[in-house]
Amino acid sequence: MTLLQAADSHSTVADGIGGLRISASASSSGLSEKNEKQIVVGSGLDSQIIEMGDTGASDGGGNVAEKGTTGGADSLAPSVVASSQGFNKETIEKGRLYVIVAGLCLLFFVSALDTTILATVYIDISNQYDDMTNGIWIITSYLLATTAVQPMYGKFSDILGRFEAVVVSTIIFCIGSVMCAASHSMAMLVASRAIQGIGGGGMMTMVSVIMSDVTSERDRGRFTAYLAAAWGIASAVGPVMGGAIVENASWRIIFWINLPVCIPSIIVLYFALRIPRPEGSLREKMKRIDFLGLLTFQAFIIPIIIAFAWGGQGYKWTSGRVLGTICGSVAMGVLFLYIEWKVAVEPIVPLRLFRVRNVVASGMSHFAMGASIYAPLMFIPAWELSVKRSTETQAGLHLLPLMCTMVVGASIAGACMLRLGRFRELIVAGGFLIAIGNSLLILLDVDSNNGQRIGFLAITGVGFGFCVQTMLMGAQCAVAGLDMAIVTTLMLFLRTLGGIFSLSVLSSVFNNRLRTAADELGAQYPQYSQLILDTINDQSIIGKSTELPEGVRLGLTDMFQSALHKVFLGLTAFSALMVISTLLFKHVKMNTRRKKTIN
């Protein structure tokens, strides 16, 4: 039985006229039971889930959808937008909305900042602990924890409450930050970064979920442009800030600065955010949590991410440890899907969502976008350090064209969605721009000027800006309001997973190519062989070391340029997947009123 068939196996009551199928699903919440009627418009991946409430199915303006002239599901599908038991009647004052958005942007900024701020300085921290072998885990542990928890926060917030979820995640993030700042060993720092990642992953996802609660689909684009700006600024200034702090003060300040940002943000949201809390006592809510699904999901995702980190780095991809970890992860993934399909009353990831074409398209596109955009954030600074012999701070600054144009692209996309009520064209255009910009990176060499680099990254940045919110919107518009949080967190999870996967594959290509070339160069200059090998982990040595003769520097520059050329070829392949996946989107009309997202 296929995944789509599994999702469809929940009881079907009757087939309606012209392919309109009505199904009833019962959900239990401890002491009470309720029935929800759903209309599934269309068939297969072209279907949309419509939850019928007091107002029925509605179009972009909140009006009841009408049949087309040809009749049947195909004529209904373009006109129907999923509605979950009507729309929110509460209006949010403009001033309060902007206060909420400001608080969300601050949380989004600080969680994104901790993803990038250590990119150029983790080597210095590793040297302080004299543990270069495990230094990369300072970054990897944060990404692993962030990815592992993202899909869960959406369902938790549906059951326990939005504000409660964002407060818990922020507290965990702050505790992890304090532990990082106080770390006295590499093991403690890596463990503390994992705790910090559990909180940071929740902060990033809950910001997007709450943004969906407080804005309509038509309005959301212009407000999420602010989130894109926060993410872009954090990604751009993170490496620069990290380098500047390490050069002029203690690296521990990197973690202490999180507290003055997080605490005021939570205070602002406490007074401004008035989202209704889910009904029921705490005991009833705890009974609704899919603990079995939670455990099996962690048993699936954590080993697969560890295998990605091992593959081609500490171990060969064909080694028994890597293959065994992947096989065990796949087995747990199958068990997780079975539990979500057959066992869970309120699954973390309802499989019925994968019957919706735009959810599938958005999931594929988010994975491909993560694979296409995370790699430049890592390898452009490496190119600047090794080929252009920049400092760590300068290398971070060279990401500014990518991030600044991303903000511009997101702003344009938000304005277009608000004015025109369309997202598909922006998604397709963004996918092509990302592919073009990333493929042009192949042309970079030692003679490339700043204009070429800025132009290539600007193309990618605009494309990313076009896609970063529109792809999420494509999935949100196609599902019921009560599924909004789950879909949002699932898409963000797939984007992060795609980024980790591409970084793993491309880093493997990069390091393997470098090791082979370093051995050859070391044979020519045996007295510098160890220093040549050290440049693989710390490219800044090429520009900073006074021991290297110019002949060795030129050899190192050629070595890194060749390795990065292979990386950019691989990045082009991931970007091609991005183009293909964006073409799968189907336009859905966007609501001008806020859906009811909490039961």
C-alpha positions in Angstrom: 0.0 0.0 0.0 1.4 3.4 -1.0 1.7 6.4 1.3 -1.2 8.1 -0.6 -3.3 5.0 -0.2 -2.5 4.8 3.5 -3.6 8.4 3.9 -6.8 7.6 2.0 -7.7 4.6 4.1 -9.3 6.7 6.9 -13.0 6.0 6.6 -14.6 7.3 3.4 -18.3 7.6 3.8 -19.6 8.4 0.4 -18.6 9.6 -3.1 -20.3 12.8 -4.0 -21.4 14.2 -7.3 -18.7 15.0 -9.8 -15.8 13.6 -7.8 -16.6 15.5 -4.6 -15.9 13.1 -1.8 -17.2 13.7 1.7 -15.4 11.9 4.6 -16.0 11.9 8.3 -13.1 11.6 10.8 -13.5 11.3 14.5 -10.9 12.7 16.8 -10.7 12.1 20.5 -9.5 14.6 23.1 -9.6 12.6 26.3 -13.1 13.3 27.8 -14.8 14.5 24.7 -15.3 13.4 21.1 -16.3 15.4 18.1 -16.9 14.7 14.4 -15.5 16.9 11.7 -16.8 16.7 8.1 -14.2 17.2 5.4 -14.7 17.7 1.7 -11.8 16.5 -0.5 -11.9 18.3 -3.8 -10.3 16.6 -6.7 -8.4 13.3 -6.7 -4.9 12.2 -6.0 -2.3 15.0 -5.7 -4.7 17.5 -7.2 -7.0 17.3 -4.1 -7.6 19.9 -1.5 -8.9 19.3 2.0 -11.9 21.5 2.9 -13.1 21.4 6.5 -16.8 22.4 6.6 -17.8 24.6 9.5 -20.4 27.2 10.0 -19.3 29.3 7.0 -18.5 26.4 4.6 -15.8 26.5 2.0 -14.8 29.9 0.8 -12.9 31.6 -1.8 -10.2 34.2 -1.4 -12.6 36.8 -0.2 -14.3 34.6 2.3 -17.3 34.0 0.0 -18.9 30.6 -0.6 -17.4 28.8 -3.5 -19.5 28.3 -6.6 -19.4 25.5 -9.1 -17.8 26.2 -12.5 -19.7 25.7 -15.7 -18.2 22.3 -16.4 -19.2 20.7 -13.1 -17.3 18.2 -11.1 -14.1 18.5 -9.0 -12.0 20.0 -11.6 -14.2 23.1 -11.9 -14.4 23.5 -8.1 -10.8 23.1 -7.2 -9.5 26.4 -8.6 -12.2 28.3 -6.7 -11.9 26.7 -3.3 -9.6 27.5 -0.5 -9.4 25.3 2.5 -11.4 26.7 5.4 -11.3 25.3 8.9 -14.7 25.8 10.6 -14.9 29.4 9.4 -12.7 32.4 10.0 -11.5 34.3 13.0 -13.9 37.0 14.0 -11.4 38.9 16.1 -9.6 41.8 14.4 -6.1 42.7 15.4 -5.4 46.4 15.7 -2.7 47.6 13.3 -0.5 48.9 16.1 -0.7 45.7 18.1 0.0 43.6 15.0 3.2 45.5 14.3 4.3 45.1 18.0 3.7 41.3 17.6 5.7 41.2 14.4 8.5 43.1 16.0 8.7 40.6 18.9 8.6 37.7 16.4 11.3 39.2 14.3 13.6 39.6 17.3 13.2 35.9 18.2 13.6 34.9 14.6 16.8 37.0 14.3 18.5 35.6 17.4 17.7 31.9 16.6 19.0 32.4 13.0 22.0 34.3 14.3 23.1 31.2 16.3 23.0 29.1 13.2 25.7 31.2 11.4 27.6 33.2 14.0 30.1 30.3 14.7 30.7 29.5 11.0 34.0 31.3 10.9 35.2 31.0 14.5 34.5 27.4 15.6 38.0 26.6 14.6 39.4 29.2 17.1 37.2 27.7 19.8 38.4 24.2 18.9 42.0 25.3 19.1 41.3 26.7 22.6 40.1 23.3 23.7 42.8 21.5 21.6 40.2 19.4 20.0 40.0 20.0 16.2 38.5 16.5 15.6 35.2 17.4 17.3 35.2 21.1 16.5 32.7 20.8 13.7 30.1 19.3 16.2 29.8 22.8 17.7 27.8 23.6 14.6 26.5 20.2 13.7 24.9 19.5 17.2 22.9 22.8 16.9 21.6 21.9 13.4 20.8 18.4 14.4 18.8 19.4 17.4 17.0 22.2 15.5 16.0 19.8 12.7 14.9 17.0 15.0 12.4 19.1 17.0 10.9 21.4 14.3 8.0 19.1 13.2 6.9 18.6 16.8 6.4 22.1 17.9 3.5 22.7 15.5 1.4 19.9 17.0 2.5 20.7 20.6 1.3 24.3 20.1 -2.0 23.0 18.7 -2.5 21.1 21.9 -0.8 23.2 24.6 -1.0 26.7 23.2 1.0 29.0 21.0 2.4 31.3 23.6 3.2 28.4 25.9 5.2 26.7 23.1 7.2 29.8 22.2 7.9 30.6 25.9 9.2 27.0 26.5 11.4 27.0 23.4 12.8 30.4 24.3 13.6 29.3 27.9 15.4 26.2 26.6 17.3 28.4 24.2 18.4 30.8 26.9 19.4 27.9 29.2 21.5 26.4 26.4 23.1 29.8 25.7 24.1 30.2 29.4 25.5 26.6 29.4 27.5 27.3 26.2 29.0 30.5 27.7 30.0 28.6 30.8 31.4 25.5 29.1 34.7 24.3 30.3 35.2 21.5 27.8 34.4 20.6 24.2 32.0 17.9 25.3 30.1 20.4 27.5 30.0 22.9 24.7 28.7 20.4 22.1 26.0 19.2 24.5 25.0 22.8 25.4 24.7 23.6 21.7 22.3 20.7 21.3 20.2 22.0 24.1 20.3 25.5 22.6 19.3 24.0 19.2 16.2 22.4 20.8 15.1 25.8 21.8 16.2 27.6 18.7 14.4 25.2 16.4 11.2 25.8 18.4 11.6 29.6 18.3 12.1 29.6 14.5 9.1 27.4 13.8 6.8 29.0 16.3 7.5 32.5 14.9 6.3 31.2 11.5 3.3 29.5 13.0 2.2 32.6 15.0 2.7 34.8 12.0 0.2 32.5 10.2 -2.2 32.9 13.1 -2.2 36.7 13.2 -2.3 37.5 9.4 -4.5 36.5 6.5 -3.0 34.8 3.5 -3.1 37.9 1.4 -1.5 40.1 4.1 1.1 37.6 5.2 3.6 38.2 2.5 4.4 41.8 3.5 4.8 40.9 7.1 6.9 37.8 6.4 9.2 40.0 4.4 10.2 41.4 7.8 11.1 37.8 8.9 13.1 37.4 5.7 14.9 40.6 6.5 15.7 39.3 10.1 16.9 36.0 8.7 19.0 37.7 6.0 20.6 40.1 8.4 21.4 37.4 10.9 22.9 35.2 8.2 25.0 38.1 6.9 26.2 39.6 10.1 26.5 36.3 12.0 29.9 35.3 10.6 31.1 38.9 10.7 30.0 39.4 14.3 31.5 36.1 15.3 34.8 37.0 13.8 34.9 40.4 15.3 34.0 39.1 18.8 36.7 36.4 18.7 39.3 38.9 17.4 38.6 41.5 20.0 37.1 39.7 23.0 36.1 36.3 24.4 34.0 33.9 22.2 31.7 33.4 25.2 30.2 36.8 24.5 28.6 35.2 21.4 26.3 33.3 23.7 25.7 35.9 26.4 24.3 38.4 23.8 21.2 36.1 23.3 19.7 36.9 26.7 19.1 40.7 26.2 17.3 39.9 23.0 15.1 37.0 24.0 13.8 38.3 27.3 12.3 41.6 26.0 10.8 39.7 23.1 8.9 37.3 25.3 7.7 40.3 27.5 6.4 42.0 24.3 4.6 38.9 23.1 3.1 38.3 26.6 1.2 41.7 26.5 0.5 41.9 22.7 -0.3 38.3 21.7 -3.8 37.3 22.5 -4.3 34.0 20.6 -7.0 31.8 22.2 -5.7 28.8 24.2 -6.8 25.3 23.2 -9.7 23.9 25.3 -9.2 21.3 28.0 -7.2 20.7 31.1 -3.5 20.0 31.1 -4.2 16.3 31.8 -6.5 16.1 28.8 -4.0 17.9 26.6 -1.2 15.5 27.6 -3.3 12.5 26.6 -3.6 14.0 23.1 0.2 14.1 22.5 1.5 11.4 20.2 4.4 10.3 22.4 5.0 7.0 20.5 5.2 9.0 17.2 7.5 11.5 18.9 9.9 8.8 20.0 10.0 6.9 16.7 10.5 10.2 14.8 13.5 11.0 16.9 14.8 7.5 16.4 14.4 8.1 12.6 15.8 11.6 12.2 18.7 11.8 14.6 20.6 8.8 13.2 20.1 9.9 9.6 21.5 13.3 10.4 24.4 11.7 12.2 25.0 9.5 9.2 25.1 12.6 7.0 27.7 14.1 9.3 29.8 11.0 9.2 29.6 10.2 5.5 32.7 11.2 3.6 34.1 13.0 6.7 35.1 10.7 9.5 34.0 7.6 7.7 33.5 6.5 4.1 29.9 6.4 2.8 30.3 2.7 2.2 31.5 2.0 5.7 29.5 -0.4 7.9 28.9 2.3 10.5 27.4 4.8 8.0 25.3 2.2 6.1 24.2 0.5 9.3 23.1 3.9 10.8 21.2 4.7 7.6 19.4 1.3 7.5 18.4 1.6 11.1 17.1 5.1 10.5 15.1 3.9 7.5 13.6 1.1 9.6 12.5 3.5 12.3 11.1 5.8 9.6 8.9 3.1 8.3 7.7 2.3 11.9 7.0 6.1 12.4 4.8 6.2 9.3 2.9 3.1 10.5 2.3 4.6 13.9 1.1 7.9 12.3 -1.2 5.9 9.9 -2.6 3.2 12.2 -2.0 4.0 15.8 -1.8 7.7 16.6 -5.1 9.5 17.5 -3.6 12.9 16.8 -0.5 12.2 14.7 2.5 14.6 14.6 2.4 14.3 10.8 -1.1 13.4 9.5 -0.4 11.4 6.3 -3.7 12.7 4.8 -1.9 16.0 4.1 0.3 14.3 1.5 -2.8 13.8 -0.7 -2.7 17.5 -1.3 -0.7 18.4 -4.4 0.7 21.7 -3.1 1.8 20.1 0.2 3.9 17.6 -1.8 5.2 20.3 -4.1 6.0 22.5 -1.2 7.8 19.8 0.7 10.0 18.9 -2.3 10.7 22.5 -3.0 11.6 23.3 0.6 14.0 20.4 0.7 15.6 21.5 -2.6 15.7 25.1 -1.5 17.5 24.2 1.7 20.0 22.1 -0.4 20.5 25.1 -2.8 20.8 27.9 -0.3 22.7 26.5 2.7 25.8 25.5 0.7 26.6 29.0 -0.6 26.5 30.2 3.1 29.3 27.8 3.8 31.4 27.6 0.6 31.4 31.3 -0.4 33.3 32.2 2.7 35.6 29.2 2.1 36.2 30.6 -1.4 37.0 34.0 -0.1 39.4 32.7 2.6 41.3 30.2 0.3 41.2 31.7 -3.2 41.0 35.5 -2.4 43.0 35.2 0.9 40.5 37.3 2.9 40.2 37.5 6.7 37.3 35.8 8.5 35.5 39.1 8.9 35.9 40.0 5.2 34.7 36.5 4.2 31.5 37.1 6.2 31.0 40.5 4.6 31.0 38.9 1.1 27.7 37.2 1.9 26.0 40.6 2.1 25.0 40.6 -1.6 23.1 37.3 -1.2 21.3 38.4 2.0 20.5 42.0 0.9 19.0 40.9 -2.4 17.1 38.2 -0.6 15.4 40.9 1.5 14.6 42.8 -1.7 13.1 39.7 -3.3 11.0 38.9 -0.3 9.7 42.4 -0.2 8.7 42.3 -3.9 7.1 38.9 -3.4 5.1 40.1 -0.4 3.8 43.2 -2.3 2.8 41.0 -5.3 0.9 38.6 -3.2 -0.9 41.4 -1.4 -1.8 43.2 -4.6 -2.4 40.3 -7.0 -3.2 37.4 -4.7 -0.9 35.0 -6.6 2.1 33.0 -5.6 2.8 30.3 -8.2 4.5 32.6 -10.7 6.8 34.0 -8.0 7.8 30.5 -6.9 8.6 29.4 -10.5 10.6 32.6 -11.2 12.5 32.2 -7.9 13.4 28.6 -8.6 14.9 29.6 -12.0 16.8 32.5 -10.5 18.3 30.3 -7.8 19.4 27.8 -10.4 20.9 30.5 -12.6 22.7 32.2 -9.8 24.2 29.0 -8.3 25.2 27.6 -11.7 27.1 30.9 -12.4 29.3 30.2 -9.4 31.1 27.6 -11.5 32.7 30.5 -13.3 34.4 31.9 -10.2 38.2 31.7 -10.2 41.2 33.5 -8.8 40.8 36.2 -11.4 37.1 36.9 -10.8 36.4 40.4 -9.7 33.9 41.6 -7.0 31.3 42.6 -9.6 31.0 39.0 -10.9 30.7 37.6 -7.4 28.2 40.2 -6.3 26.1 39.7 -9.5 26.0 35.9 -9.2 25.0 36.0 -5.5 22.5 38.8 -6.1 20.6 36.6 -8.7 20.5 33.8 -6.2 19.4 36.1 -3.4 16.5 37.6 -5.3 15.3 34.1 -6.3 15.5 32.9 -2.6 13.5 36.0 -1.6 10.8 35.2 -4.2 10.5 31.6 -2.8 11.1 31.8 0.9 7.5 32.7 1.8 5.6 31.9 -1.3 6.4 28.2 -1.2 5.2 28.0 2.4 2.1 30.0 1.3 1.4 27.5 -1.4 1.0 24.7 1.2 -0.8 26.9 3.7 -3.5 28.0 1.3 -4.3 24.4 0.3 -5.0 23.0 3.7 -7.5 23.6 6.5 -6.8 26.2 9.1 -6.4 23.6 11.9 -3.6 22.0 9.8 -1.7 25.3 9.4 0.8 24.8 12.3 1.6 21.2 11.3 2.1 22.1 7.6 4.2 25.1 8.5 6.6 23.3 10.8 6.9 20.3 8.4 8.0 22.6 5.6 10.6 24.3 7.7 11.9 20.9 8.8 12.3 19.8 5.2 14.1 22.9 4.3 16.6 22.4 7.2 17.0 18.7 6.3 17.7 19.6 2.7 20.4 22.0 3.8 22.0 19.4 6.1 21.9 16.8 3.3 23.5 19.1 0.7 26.2 20.3 3.1 27.0 16.7 4.0 27.3 15.6 0.3 29.1 18.7 -0.9 31.5 18.8 2.1 32.4 15.2 1.4 33.2 16.1 -2.2 35.1 19.1 -1.1 37.2 17.4 1.6 38.0 14.3 -0.5 39.2 16.4 -3.3 41.3 18.5 -1.0 42.9 15.5 0.8 44.1 14.1 -2.5 45.4 17.4 -3.8 47.0 18.1 -0.4 49.0 14.9 -0.4 50.3 15.7 -3.9 51.3 19.2 -2.9 52.8 18.0 0.4 55.0 15.6 -1.6 56.4 18.6 -3.5 57.0 20.6 -0.3 57.5 18.0 2.4 58.7 20.5 5.0 55.2 22.2 4.7 53.1 19.0 4.5 51.5 19.4 7.9 50.7 23.1 7.3 49.2 22.2 4.0 46.9 19.6 5.6 45.9 22.1 8.3 44.5 24.4 5.6 41.7 21.9 4.9 40.1 22.8 8.3 41.3 26.4 8.5 41.5 28.1 5.1 42.5 31.4 6.8 46.1 29.9 7.2 46.7 30.6 3.5 46.4 34.4 4.0 47.6 34.7 7.6 50.6 32.3 7.8 54.0 33.9 7.5 55.7 30.5 7.1 54.4 29.6 3.7 56.4 30.6 0.6 54.5 32.0 -2.4 54.9 28.8 -4.4 53.0 26.9 -1.7 50.3 29.6 -1.5 49.7 29.4 -5.2 49.5 25.6 -5.0 47.0 25.9 -2.2 44.9 28.5 -4.1 44.8 26.1 -7.1 43.9 23.2 -4.9 41.0 25.0 -3.2 39.8 26.5 -6.5 39.6 23.0 -8.1 37.7 21.6 -5.1 35.2 24.4 -4.9 34.6 24.1 -8.7 33.4 20.5 -8.0 31.3 21.8 -5.1 29.6 24.4 -7.3 28.9 21.7 -9.9 27.1 19.7 -7.3 25.2 22.8 -6.1 24.0 23.3 -9.7 22.5 19.8 -9.6 20.6 20.5 -6.4 19.4 23.8 -7.9 18.0 21.9 -10.9 15.9 19.8 -8.5 14.6 23.1 -7.2 13.4 24.2 -10.6 11.6 20.9 -11.2 9.8 20.9 -7.9 8.6 24.5 -8.2 6.8 23.6 -11.5 4.5 21.2 -9.5 2.7 24.0 -7.7 -0.9 24.7 -8.4 -2.4 28.1 -7.8 -4.9 28.4 -5.0 -6.9 31.5 -4.2 -5.6 33.4 -1.2 -8.0 34.4 1.7 -8.3 38.0 2.8 -9.6 36.9 6.2 -7.7 35.0 8.9 -8.5 31.3 9.1 -9.4 29.7 12.4 -6.1 27.9 13.3 -6.8 26.9 16.9 -9.7 24.7 17.9 
